[in-house]
Amino acid sequence: MKIYELTNKNDMKVTVTNVGCAIMKIEIPTKVGLRDVVLGFDTPEEYCGKHPFFGVVVGRFANRIGGGKFEMGGKTVTLEKNDNGVNHLHGGSDGFDKKIWTVEEFTSAKIVFMLNSPDGDSGYPGDLTVRVTYTLSAENVLRIDYEAETKTETICNLTNHSYFNLCGHDGNVYGHELQIFADKITAVDGELIPTGGLLTLRVRLSIFASQRKSA
């Protein structure tokens, strides 16, 4: 279990670990010094325990799979129901967020993580090789690139699960505003399972953070 740090000429810092490919800190320069704008732990070991997916890469499949099963190649694939005993969530209890990733490349501005997920890993079919690249630019932009390669049919849906707070650790997010620049959004049912439908947005959608907790 190791920690790696990306930096740029503006003294911005991004701290990551090979446990779950997690982003531990994103420290941005302000008039009063560096401010950490994501939630995370201080040590890699803490990411091995139970937590709300702080900063990790979730997979093989981010979000929920209804009933913990899906059809592929004429067969039903059954997965762990780790979401209230009903649905499959974020790759299961031993998903990519709990794996120790291999570092293939590391510089002060870029790090490439790699993970081999064998056939049957957490119930998913097919061998899968995944790479996640974090790149910190001179313009204070953190870019995340995902690559996945398989020789057999499978499903894959990767994302990073960071919790942002632009106020740092001393304030809350209730005044934050999020704008989604999209023509359509995915429709979900009461259990947050995608229905397969799309909802059309006729105006720019602004979502204000609320006190309601969601996974």
C-alpha positions as CSV (number, residue, x, y, z in Angstrom):
1,M,0.0,0.0,0.0
2,K,1.6,3.2,-1.2
3,I,0.9,6.9,-1.5
4,Y,1.8,9.0,-4.6
5,E,1.7,12.8,-5.1
6,L,1.2,14.8,-8.3
7,T,2.3,18.5,-8.3
8,N,2.5,21.4,-10.7
9,K,4.2,24.8,-10.9
10,N,1.3,26.4,-9.1
11,D,1.9,24.2,-6.0
12,M,-1.4,22.3,-6.6
13,K,-1.1,18.8,-5.2
14,V,-3.1,15.6,-5.8
15,T,-2.5,12.7,-3.5
16,V,-3.5,9.2,-4.6
17,T,-3.0,5.6,-3.4
18,N,-2.8,2.2,-5.1
19,V,-5.6,1.0,-2.8
20,G,-8.7,1.3,-4.8
21,C,-6.9,3.8,-7.1
22,A,-8.2,6.3,-4.6
23,I,-7.8,10.1,-4.7
24,M,-6.9,11.0,-1.1
25,K,-6.5,14.7,-1.5
26,I,-6.9,17.5,-4.0
27,E,-5.1,20.5,-2.6
28,I,-5.7,23.7,-4.6
29,P,-3.8,27.0,-4.0
30,T,-5.8,29.8,-2.5
31,K,-5.0,33.3,-1.1
32,V,-4.7,31.6,2.4
33,G,-2.7,28.6,1.3
34,L,-3.6,25.1,0.1
35,R,-7.2,23.9,0.5
36,D,-8.1,20.2,0.3
37,V,-11.4,20.0,-1.7
38,V,-12.2,16.3,-1.5
39,L,-13.1,14.0,1.4
40,G,-10.7,11.1,2.1
41,F,-8.6,9.3,4.6
42,D,-5.0,10.0,5.8
43,T,-3.7,6.5,5.3
44,P,-4.1,3.8,2.5
45,E,-5.0,1.2,5.1
46,E,-8.2,3.0,5.9
47,Y,-9.5,2.5,2.4
48,C,-9.5,-1.2,3.0
49,G,-12.4,-0.9,5.5
50,K,-16.0,0.0,5.0
51,H,-16.6,3.5,3.8
52,P,-18.9,5.4,1.4
53,F,-16.4,4.9,-1.5
54,F,-14.3,8.0,-0.7
55,G,-12.4,8.9,-3.9
56,V,-12.0,5.4,-5.2
57,V,-12.5,3.9,-8.7
58,V,-15.6,1.8,-8.6
59,G,-16.2,-1.2,-10.9
60,R,-16.5,-3.4,-12.7
61,F,-19.8,-1.6,-12.9
62,A,-20.5,1.7,-11.2
63,N,-24.1,2.4,-10.1
64,R,-26.7,-0.2,-9.4
65,I,-27.7,-3.4,-11.3
66,G,-31.3,-4.2,-10.6
67,G,-32.0,-7.4,-8.7
68,G,-28.3,-8.2,-8.8
69,K,-28.4,-9.9,-12.2
70,F,-28.3,-9.2,-15.9
71,E,-28.6,-11.2,-19.2
72,M,-25.6,-11.8,-21.4
73,G,-25.1,-14.3,-24.2
74,G,-28.4,-16.0,-23.5
75,K,-27.5,-16.6,-19.9
76,T,-28.3,-15.0,-16.6
77,V,-25.3,-13.6,-14.7
78,T,-26.0,-13.4,-10.9
79,L,-24.1,-10.9,-8.7
80,E,-23.9,-10.1,-5.1
81,K,-26.9,-8.1,-3.7
82,N,-24.9,-5.7,-1.6
83,D,-27.4,-2.8,-1.9
84,N,-30.0,-3.4,0.9
85,G,-30.1,-7.1,-0.1
86,V,-31.9,-6.1,-3.3
87,N,-29.6,-4.7,-5.9
88,H,-25.9,-4.9,-6.9
89,L,-23.9,-1.7,-6.2
90,H,-20.5,-0.5,-7.4
91,G,-19.0,-3.9,-8.2
92,G,-19.9,-5.6,-4.9
93,S,-18.2,-5.8,-1.5
94,D,-14.9,-6.9,-3.1
95,G,-15.0,-4.5,-6.1
96,F,-12.2,-2.5,-7.7
97,D,-12.3,-0.1,-4.8
98,K,-10.8,-2.8,-2.5
99,K,-8.1,-4.0,-4.9
100,I,-4.4,-3.1,-4.8
101,W,-3.6,-1.6,-8.2
102,T,-0.3,-1.8,-10.0
103,V,1.5,1.5,-10.9
104,E,2.8,1.3,-14.5
105,E,4.0,4.9,-14.8
106,F,4.6,7.7,-12.4
107,T,5.9,11.2,-12.8
108,S,5.3,14.5,-10.9
109,A,2.4,15.2,-13.3
110,K,1.0,11.8,-14.2
111,I,0.3,8.3,-12.8
112,V,-1.0,5.2,-14.6
113,F,-2.7,2.5,-12.5
114,M,-3.4,-1.0,-13.9
115,L,-5.6,-3.8,-12.6
116,N,-6.3,-7.3,-13.9
117,S,-9.7,-8.6,-13.1
118,P,-10.0,-12.3,-13.9
119,D,-13.0,-14.2,-15.2
120,G,-15.5,-14.7,-12.4
121,D,-14.1,-11.8,-10.3
122,S,-17.1,-10.7,-8.1
123,G,-19.3,-12.8,-10.3
124,Y,-18.5,-10.9,-13.5
125,P,-17.7,-12.9,-16.7
126,G,-14.6,-12.5,-18.8
127,D,-11.0,-11.4,-18.1
128,L,-10.7,-7.6,-17.9
129,T,-7.6,-5.4,-17.9
130,V,-8.2,-1.8,-16.7
131,R,-6.0,1.3,-16.7
132,V,-6.8,4.6,-15.0
133,T,-4.6,7.6,-15.6
134,Y,-4.5,10.7,-13.4
135,T,-2.9,13.8,-15.1
136,L,-2.4,17.1,-13.4
137,S,-1.9,20.0,-15.8
138,A,-0.2,23.3,-15.4
139,E,-3.6,25.0,-15.6
140,N,-4.7,23.2,-12.3
141,V,-6.8,20.6,-14.2
142,L,-7.0,17.1,-13.0
143,R,-7.9,14.7,-15.8
144,I,-9.0,11.1,-15.4
145,D,-8.7,8.7,-18.3
146,Y,-10.2,5.1,-18.2
147,E,-9.2,2.2,-20.5
148,A,-10.6,-1.3,-20.4
149,E,-9.7,-4.3,-22.5
150,T,-11.2,-7.7,-22.7
151,K,-11.2,-10.7,-25.1
152,T,-14.6,-12.0,-24.2
153,E,-18.0,-10.5,-23.7
154,T,-18.5,-8.7,-20.4
155,I,-19.8,-5.4,-19.0
156,C,-17.8,-2.5,-17.7
157,N,-18.7,0.9,-16.3
158,L,-16.0,2.8,-14.4
159,T,-16.0,6.1,-12.5
160,N,-14.3,7.9,-9.7
161,H,-16.3,8.4,-6.6
162,S,-14.8,11.5,-5.0
163,Y,-16.9,13.7,-2.7
164,F,-16.1,17.4,-3.4
165,N,-16.3,20.3,-1.0
166,L,-15.0,23.5,-2.4
167,C,-15.1,25.0,1.1
168,G,-12.5,22.5,2.3
169,H,-13.0,20.5,5.4
170,D,-14.4,23.4,7.5
171,G,-17.6,24.1,5.7
172,N,-20.6,22.3,4.1
173,V,-21.8,21.9,0.5
174,Y,-25.3,23.2,1.0
175,G,-24.5,26.4,-0.9
176,H,-22.8,24.7,-3.8
177,E,-24.3,24.8,-7.3
178,L,-23.9,22.1,-9.9
179,Q,-24.7,22.7,-13.6
180,I,-25.3,19.8,-16.0
181,F,-24.8,20.8,-19.6
182,A,-26.7,18.0,-21.3
183,D,-29.7,17.6,-23.5
184,K,-30.9,14.4,-21.8
185,I,-30.4,12.5,-18.5
186,T,-31.0,8.9,-17.6
187,A,-34.4,8.1,-16.1
188,V,-34.4,6.0,-12.9
189,D,-37.0,4.3,-10.8
190,G,-37.7,4.6,-7.0
191,E,-34.6,2.4,-6.2
192,L,-32.4,4.5,-8.5
193,I,-32.2,1.7,-11.1
194,P,-32.0,3.1,-14.7
195,T,-35.2,2.3,-16.6
196,G,-33.6,2.5,-20.0
197,G,-35.4,5.7,-20.8
198,L,-34.0,9.2,-21.2
199,L,-35.5,12.5,-19.9
200,T,-35.2,15.5,-22.1
201,L,-33.9,18.7,-20.6
202,R,-35.5,21.8,-22.1
203,V,-33.6,24.3,-20.0
204,R,-30.2,24.4,-18.3
205,L,-30.5,22.3,-15.2
206,S,-29.1,23.6,-12.0
207,I,-29.0,21.2,-9.0
208,F,-28.3,22.6,-5.6
209,A,-26.7,20.3,-3.0
210,S,-29.2,19.4,-0.2
211,Q,-29.0,17.8,3.1
212,R,-30.5,14.6,1.7
213,K,-27.8,11.9,1.7
214,S,-27.4,9.7,-1.3
215,A,-24.9,7.0,-2.3
